[in-house]
Amino acid sequence: MPNRKKLIGGAAVLAVLLLGAGTAVAQQQGAISGREDEGAGQDDDATEQPITGPALDRARQTALSRVDGKVTGTEVNDEQGYYEVEVTRADGTQVDVHLDRGFHVLGTEGDGTWDDS
């Protein structure tokens, strides 16, 4: 019977160690990939994915047809639409142009204002 208690106790200790190691690996992988869950007050820049390929050209063209300036950032799966294109105007102000999957303008956001289209 004493050996059985040692075996059960050892198994419990091993389970705790494996759980802790698994948690540490998962946290490390999240930090490396930039996909960790956002806590309160954290910026979501680490999880943003830029628009690429032909979609980038089309999104850029659509945004610049709406707002004069230079494209200074893009994002896929934005909270206000499927695409977000950040345009910086000549005066330095920034406007975010939100697009749906079909590259239709959903609205613009800048200087604390939102314009539904």
N, CA and C atoms as an extended XYZ file, in Angstrom:
351
Properties=species:S:1:pos:R:3:atomname:S:1:resname:S:1:resid:I:1 pbc="F F F"
N         0.812       -1.202        0.000 N   MET     1
C         0.000        0.000        0.000 CA  MET     1
C         0.857        1.267        0.000 C   MET     1
N         2.001        1.320        0.709 N   PRO     2
C         2.819        2.518        0.687 CA  PRO     2
C         3.314        2.867       -0.718 C   PRO     2
N         3.636        1.868       -1.528 N   ASN     3
C         4.089        2.139       -2.890 CA  ASN     3
C         2.980        2.762       -3.734 C   ASN     3
N         1.758        2.340       -3.520 N   ARG     4
C         0.615        2.881       -4.255 CA  ARG     4
C         0.420        4.368       -3.931 C   ARG     4
N         0.569        4.731       -2.661 N   LYS     5
C         0.448        6.142       -2.258 CA  LYS     5
C         1.554        6.976       -2.893 C   LYS     5
N         2.758        6.430       -2.934 N   LYS     6
C         3.869        7.150       -3.564 CA  LYS     6
C         3.609        7.332       -5.054 C   LYS     6
N         3.084        6.291       -5.696 N   LEU     7
C         2.786        6.358       -7.122 CA  LEU     7
C         1.712        7.407       -7.416 C   LEU     7
N         0.665        7.428       -6.624 N   ILE     8
C        -0.411        8.418       -6.804 CA  ILE     8
C         0.114        9.824       -6.534 C   ILE     8
N         0.890        9.970       -5.478 N   GLY     9
C         1.457       11.285       -5.160 CA  GLY     9
C         2.392       11.766       -6.253 C   GLY     9
N         3.218       10.871       -6.773 N   GLY    10
C         4.134       11.224       -7.867 CA  GLY    10
C         3.387       11.622       -9.126 C   GLY    10
N         2.317       10.907       -9.429 N   ALA    11
C         1.500       11.223      -10.603 CA  ALA    11
C         0.857       12.603      -10.455 C   ALA    11
N         0.398       12.929       -9.264 N   ALA    12
C        -0.221       14.235       -9.022 CA  ALA    12
C         0.805       15.347       -9.203 C   ALA    12
N         2.004       15.153       -8.670 N   VAL    13
C         3.072       16.152       -8.820 CA  VAL    13
C         3.427       16.317      -10.292 C   VAL    13
N         3.546       15.214      -11.016 N   LEU    14
C         3.867       15.264      -12.437 CA  LEU    14
C         2.780       16.014      -13.218 C   LEU    14
N         1.523       15.763      -12.887 N   ALA    15
C         0.419       16.447      -13.566 CA  ALA    15
C         0.486       17.953      -13.353 C   ALA    15
N         0.784       18.385      -12.147 N   VAL    16
C         0.901       19.813      -11.843 CA  VAL    16
C         2.066       20.428      -12.623 C   VAL    16
N         3.192       19.732      -12.659 N   LEU    17
C         4.356       20.239      -13.396 CA  LEU    17
C         4.078       20.348      -14.890 C   LEU    17
N         3.427       19.338      -15.448 N   LEU    18
C         3.097       19.375      -16.873 CA  LEU    18
C         2.108       20.483      -17.196 C   LEU    18
N         1.151       20.700      -16.343 N   LEU    19
C         0.178       21.770      -16.549 CA  LEU    19
C         0.879       23.131      -16.532 C   LEU    19
N         1.773       23.321      -15.587 N   GLY    20
C         2.519       24.572      -15.510 CA  GLY    20
C         3.407       24.779      -16.721 C   GLY    20
N         4.072       23.726      -17.178 N   ALA    21
C         4.935       23.832      -18.357 CA  ALA    21
C         4.111       24.131      -19.600 C   ALA    21
N         2.958       23.490      -19.723 N   GLY    22
C         2.091       23.746      -20.871 CA  GLY    22
C         1.599       25.181      -20.911 C   GLY    22
N         1.260       25.707      -19.763 N   THR    23
C         0.819       27.102      -19.677 CA  THR    23
C         1.944       28.054      -20.063 C   THR    23
N         3.142       27.785      -19.604 N   ALA    24
C         4.293       28.640      -19.931 CA  ALA    24
C         4.573       28.614      -21.420 C   ALA    24
N         4.497       27.443      -22.047 N   VAL    25
C         4.733       27.334      -23.491 CA  VAL    25
C         3.656       28.094      -24.258 C   VAL    25
N         2.409       27.961      -23.861 N   ALA    26
C         1.321       28.661      -24.542 CA  ALA    26
C         1.483       30.166      -24.434 C   ALA    26
N         1.879       30.654      -23.279 N   GLN    27
C         2.098       32.090      -23.114 CA  GLN    27
C         3.256       32.556      -23.973 C   GLN    27
N         4.323       31.786      -24.021 N   GLN    28
C         5.482       32.156      -24.835 CA  GLN    28
C         5.117       32.181      -26.308 C   GLN    28
N         4.364       31.201      -26.787 N   GLN    29
C         3.966       31.178      -28.185 CA  GLN    29
C         3.073       32.362      -28.510 C   GLN    29
N         2.208       32.751      -27.613 N   GLY    30
C         1.359       33.917      -27.836 CA  GLY    30
C         2.185       35.177      -27.947 C   GLY    30
N         3.204       35.315      -27.125 N   ALA    31
C         4.053       36.498      -27.170 CA  ALA    31
C         4.850       36.548      -28.459 C   ALA    31
N         5.300       35.396      -28.936 N   ILE    32
C         6.094       35.365      -30.163 CA  ILE    32
C         5.223       35.659      -31.370 C   ILE    32
N         4.035       35.090      -31.436 N   SER    33
C         3.191       35.261      -32.612 CA  SER    33
C         2.435       36.575      -32.609 C   SER    33
N         2.397       37.264      -31.472 N   GLY    34
C         1.621       38.491      -31.402 CA  GLY    34
C         0.138       38.233      -31.297 C   GLY    34
N        -0.245       37.026      -30.961 N   ARG    35
C        -1.642       36.652      -30.910 CA  ARG    35
C        -2.157       36.466      -29.500 C   ARG    35
N        -1.454       36.967      -28.516 N   GLU    36
C        -1.910       36.781      -27.148 CA  GLU    36
C        -3.183       37.587      -26.913 C   GLU    36
N        -3.979       37.140      -25.979 N   ASP    37
C        -5.207       37.858      -25.655 CA  ASP    37
C        -4.860       39.225      -25.119 C   ASP    37
N        -5.671       40.198      -25.500 N   GLU    38
C        -5.440       41.555      -25.031 CA  GLU    38
C        -6.092       41.740      -23.674 C   GLU    38
N        -5.354       42.292      -22.762 N   GLY    39
C        -5.897       42.629      -21.461 CA  GLY    39
C        -6.430       44.048      -21.496 C   GLY    39
N        -7.070       44.447      -20.443 N   ALA    40
C        -7.618       45.798      -20.363 CA  ALA    40
C        -6.504       46.820      -20.518 C   ALA    40
N        -6.712       47.761      -21.409 N   GLY    41
C        -5.761       48.842      -21.584 CA  GLY    41
C        -4.607       48.512      -22.521 C   GLY    41
N        -4.562       47.296      -23.074 N   GLN    42
C        -3.488       46.970      -23.993 CA  GLN    42
C        -3.860       47.402      -25.393 C   GLN    42
N        -2.861       47.808      -26.153 N   ASP    43
C        -3.044       48.214      -27.533 CA  ASP    43
C        -3.187       46.969      -28.392 C   ASP    43
N        -3.995       47.027      -29.440 N   ASP    44
C        -4.183       45.864      -30.281 CA  ASP    44
C        -3.228       45.836      -31.464 C   ASP    44
N        -2.222       46.697      -31.503 N   ASP    45
C        -1.285       46.724      -32.608 CA  ASP    45
C        -0.602       45.388      -32.830 C   ASP    45
N        -0.359       44.636      -31.790 N   ALA    46
C         0.342       43.365      -31.925 CA  ALA    46
C        -0.475       42.340      -32.702 C   ALA    46
N        -1.782       42.489      -32.746 N   THR    47
C        -2.626       41.522      -33.435 CA  THR    47
C        -3.106       42.016      -34.789 C   THR    47
N        -2.776       43.224      -35.167 N   GLU    48
C        -3.211       43.759      -36.447 CA  GLU    48
C        -2.479       43.076      -37.587 C   GLU    48
N        -3.240       42.757      -38.635 N   GLN    49
C        -2.668       42.177      -39.839 CA  GLN    49
C        -2.846       43.175      -40.974 C   GLN    49
N        -1.763       43.554      -41.675 N   PRO    50
C        -1.889       44.516      -42.763 CA  PRO    50
C        -2.568       43.894      -43.981 C   PRO    50
N        -3.162       44.732      -44.802 N   ILE    51
C        -3.737       44.292      -46.066 CA  ILE    51
C        -2.567       44.017      -47.012 C   ILE    51
N        -2.650       42.952      -47.787 N   THR    52
C        -1.568       42.604      -48.703 CA  THR    52
C        -2.114       42.272      -50.088 C   THR    52
N        -1.207       42.179      -51.054 N   GLY    53
C        -1.544       41.729      -52.398 CA  GLY    53
C        -2.491       42.662      -53.128 C   GLY    53
N        -3.280       42.087      -54.032 N   PRO    54
C        -4.216       42.889      -54.823 CA  PRO    54
C        -5.240       43.631      -53.961 C   PRO    54
N        -5.589       43.057      -52.818 N   ALA    55
C        -6.547       43.716      -51.924 CA  ALA    55
C        -5.986       45.043      -51.435 C   ALA    55
N        -4.680       45.110      -51.210 N   LEU    56
C        -4.050       46.349      -50.758 CA  LEU    56
C        -4.201       47.436      -51.813 C   LEU    56
N        -3.954       47.097      -53.064 N   ASP    57
C        -4.084       48.087      -54.140 CA  ASP    57
C        -5.513       48.608      -54.237 C   ASP    57
N        -6.473       47.705      -54.157 N   ARG    58
C        -7.877       48.110      -54.276 CA  ARG    58
C        -8.323       48.931      -53.069 C   ARG    58
N        -7.927       48.520      -51.872 N   ALA    59
C        -8.298       49.260      -50.663 CA  ALA    59
C        -7.665       50.652      -50.677 C   ALA    59
N        -6.404       50.735      -51.071 N   ARG    60
C        -5.707       52.022      -51.154 CA  ARG    60
C        -6.424       52.954      -52.138 C   ARG    60
N        -6.744       52.425      -53.310 N   GLN    61
C        -7.416       53.224      -54.336 CA  GLN    61
C        -8.777       53.739      -53.843 C   GLN    61
N        -9.535       52.870      -53.194 N   THR    62
C       -10.852       53.262      -52.693 CA  THR    62
C       -10.728       54.329      -51.611 C   THR    62
N        -9.800       54.145      -50.673 N   ALA    63
C        -9.628       55.114      -49.585 CA  ALA    63
C        -9.187       56.467      -50.113 C   ALA    63
N        -8.249       56.466      -51.058 N   LEU    64
C        -7.749       57.748      -51.584 CA  LEU    64
C        -8.765       58.435      -52.490 C   LEU    64
N        -9.751       57.701      -52.982 N   SER    65
C       -10.829       58.350      -53.735 CA  SER    65
C       -11.763       59.097      -52.792 C   SER    65
N       -11.719       58.754      -51.496 N   ARG    66
C       -12.573       59.369      -50.492 CA  ARG    66
C       -11.856       60.470      -49.720 C   ARG    66
N       -10.553       60.255      -49.418 N   VAL    67
C        -9.790       61.192      -48.591 CA  VAL    67
C        -8.473       61.498      -49.293 C   VAL    67
N        -8.155       62.787      -49.438 N   ASP    68
C        -6.876       63.197      -50.032 CA  ASP    68
C        -5.754       63.001      -49.038 C   ASP    68
N        -4.688       62.385      -49.463 N   GLY    69
C        -3.549       62.200      -48.582 CA  GLY    69
C        -2.700       61.029      -49.010 C   GLY    69
N        -1.996       60.459      -48.030 N   LYS    70
C        -1.089       59.342      -48.261 CA  LYS    70
C        -1.477       58.203      -47.326 C   LYS    70
N        -1.526       56.988      -47.854 N   VAL    71
C        -1.851       55.817      -47.025 CA  VAL    71
C        -0.662       55.540      -46.116 C   VAL    71
N        -0.923       55.521      -44.819 N   THR    72
C         0.146       55.321      -43.839 CA  THR    72
C        -0.057       54.070      -42.991 C   THR    72
N        -1.147       53.343      -43.228 N   GLY    73
C        -1.364       52.103      -42.492 CA  GLY    73
C        -2.594       51.390      -43.008 C   GLY    73
N        -2.599       50.066      -42.845 N   THR    74
C        -3.758       49.267      -43.247 CA  THR    74
C        -3.971       48.157      -42.231 C   THR    74
N        -5.186       47.622      -42.218 N   GLU    75
C        -5.510       46.535      -41.295 CA  GLU    75
C        -6.648       45.703      -41.871 C   GLU    75
N        -6.533       44.382      -41.724 N   VAL    76
C        -7.603       43.459      -42.102 CA  VAL    76
C        -8.362       43.079      -40.836 C   VAL    76
N        -9.663       42.883      -40.974 N   ASN    77
C       -10.541       42.500      -39.851 CA  ASN    77
C       -10.593       43.583      -38.787 C   ASN    77
N       -10.792       44.784      -39.220 N   ASP    78
C       -10.941       45.919      -38.321 CA  ASP    78
C       -12.275       45.824      -37.593 C   ASP    78
N       -12.358       46.440      -36.423 N   GLU    79
C       -13.594       46.357      -35.647 CA  GLU    79
C       -14.773       47.107      -36.285 C   GLU    79
N       -14.511       48.063      -37.175 N   GLN    80
C       -15.599       48.797      -37.832 CA  GLN    80
C       -15.846       48.335      -39.262 C   GLN    80
N       -15.117       47.373      -39.749 N   GLY    81
C       -15.289       46.875      -41.104 CA  GLY    81
C       -14.281       45.778      -41.386 C   GLY    81
N       -14.298       45.278      -42.604 N   TYR    82
C       -13.358       44.213      -42.930 CA  TYR    82
C       -11.951       44.780      -43.152 C   TYR    82
N       -11.867       45.924      -43.818 N   TYR    83
C       -10.580       46.581      -44.038 CA  TYR    83
C       -10.581       47.966      -43.400 C   TYR    83
N        -9.415       48.397      -42.948 N   GLU    84
C        -9.225       49.775      -42.500 CA  GLU    84
C        -7.987       50.327      -43.197 C   GLU    84
N        -8.132       51.506      -43.781 N   VAL    85
C        -7.003       52.171      -44.421 CA  VAL    85
C        -6.810       53.507      -43.722 C   VAL    85
N        -5.628       53.717      -43.175 N   GLU    86
C        -5.298       54.971      -42.502 CA  GLU    86
C        -4.669       55.909      -43.525 C   GLU    86
N        -5.266       57.087      -43.672 N   VAL    87
C        -4.772       58.092      -44.605 CA  VAL    87
C        -4.326       59.313      -43.809 C   VAL    87
N        -3.106       59.771      -44.079 N   THR    88
C        -2.598       60.986      -43.437 CA  THR    88
C        -2.682       62.116      -44.455 C   THR    88
N        -3.403       63.155      -44.067 N   ARG    89
C        -3.576       64.331      -44.932 CA  ARG    89
C        -2.333       65.205      -44.898 C   ARG    89
N        -2.266       66.159      -45.810 N   ALA    90
C        -1.119       67.073      -45.894 CA  ALA    90
C        -0.931       67.872      -44.609 C   ALA    90
N        -2.016       68.145      -43.892 N   ASP    91
C        -1.911       68.920      -42.649 CA  ASP    91
C        -1.521       68.054      -41.449 C   ASP    91
N        -1.293       66.746      -41.689 N   GLY    92
C        -0.863       65.850      -40.619 CA  GLY    92
C        -1.991       65.112      -39.910 C   GLY    92
N        -3.240       65.483      -40.159 N   THR    93
C        -4.356       64.774      -39.526 CA  THR    93
C        -4.522       63.409      -40.180 C   THR    93
N        -5.059       62.483      -39.416 N   GLN    94
C        -5.260       61.129      -39.919 CA  GLN    94
C        -6.730       60.792      -39.980 C   GLN    94
N        -7.096       60.069      -41.023 N   VAL    95
C        -8.464       59.615      -41.213 CA  VAL    95
C        -8.414       58.118      -41.490 C   VAL    95
N        -9.225       57.358      -40.780 N   ASP    96
C        -9.355       55.930      -41.038 CA  ASP    96
C       -10.560       55.724      -41.940 C   ASP    96
N       -10.345       55.043      -43.053 N   VAL    97
C       -11.428       54.723      -43.977 CA  VAL    97
C       -11.746       53.246      -43.790 C   VAL    97
N       -12.998       52.947      -43.420 N   HIS    98
C       -13.425       51.581      -43.140 CA  HIS    98
C       -14.178       51.031      -44.346 C   HIS    98
N       -13.772       49.830      -44.777 N   LEU    99
C       -14.335       49.207      -45.974 CA  LEU    99
C       -14.898       47.833      -45.648 C   LEU    99
N       -15.902       47.415      -46.420 N   ASP   100
C       -16.389       46.045      -46.277 CA  ASP   100
C       -15.568       45.132      -47.185 C   ASP   100
N       -15.918       43.851      -47.232 N   ARG   101
C       -15.168       42.884      -48.051 CA  ARG   101
C       -15.183       43.232      -49.534 C   ARG   101
N       -16.226       43.911      -49.982 N   GLY   102
C       -16.360       44.299      -51.380 CA  GLY   102
C       -15.718       45.641      -51.691 C   GLY   102
N       -14.966       46.190      -50.733 N   PHE   103
C       -14.261       47.469      -50.860 CA  PHE   103
C       -15.211       48.657      -50.980 C   PHE   103
N       -16.401       48.528      -50.389 N   HIS   104
C       -17.337       49.647      -50.306 CA  HIS   104
C       -17.048       50.398      -49.011 C   HIS   104
N       -17.072       51.721      -49.074 N   VAL   105
C       -16.792       52.540      -47.896 CA  VAL   105
C       -17.958       52.442      -46.917 C   VAL   105
N       -17.635       52.035      -45.696 N   LEU   106
C       -18.631       51.971      -44.624 CA  LEU   106
C       -18.697       53.286      -43.865 C   LEU   106
N       -17.569       53.975      -43.811 N   GLY   107
C       -17.499       55.242      -43.100 CA  GLY   107
C       -16.061       55.655      -42.912 C   GLY   107
N       -15.893       56.869      -42.423 N   THR   108
C       -14.556       57.391      -42.131 CA  THR   108
C       -14.532       57.866      -40.692 C   THR   108
N       -13.346       57.816      -40.116 N   GLU   109
C       -13.184       58.210      -38.723 CA  GLU   109
C       -11.888       59.003      -38.604 C   GLU   109
N       -12.006       60.191      -38.045 N   GLY   110
C       -10.819       60.999      -37.826 CA  GLY   110
C       -11.125       62.169      -36.935 C   GLY   110
N       -10.127       62.592      -36.198 N   ASP   111
C       -10.299       63.750      -35.302 CA  ASP   111
C       -11.490       63.583      -34.381 C   ASP   111
N       -11.737       62.340      -33.935 N   GLY   112
C       -12.816       62.091      -32.992 CA  GLY   112
C       -14.197       62.080      -33.612 C   GLY   112
N       -14.287       62.028      -34.942 N   THR   113
C       -15.600       62.015      -35.597 CA  THR   113
C       -15.760       60.741      -36.424 C   THR   113
N       -16.992       60.357      -36.626 N   TRP   114
C       -17.316       59.192      -37.450 CA  TRP   114
C       -18.336       59.633      -38.480 C   TRP   114
N       -18.084       59.300      -39.752 N   ASP   115
C       -18.985       59.652      -40.828 CA  ASP   115
C       -19.465       58.381      -41.498 C   ASP   115
N       -20.758       58.035      -41.301 N   ASP   116
C       -21.335       56.880      -41.996 CA  ASP   116
C       -21.590       57.267      -43.445 C   ASP   116
N       -21.277       56.345      -44.312 N   SER   117
C       -21.491       56.634      -45.737 CA  SER   117
C       -22.673       55.892      -46.274 C   SER   117
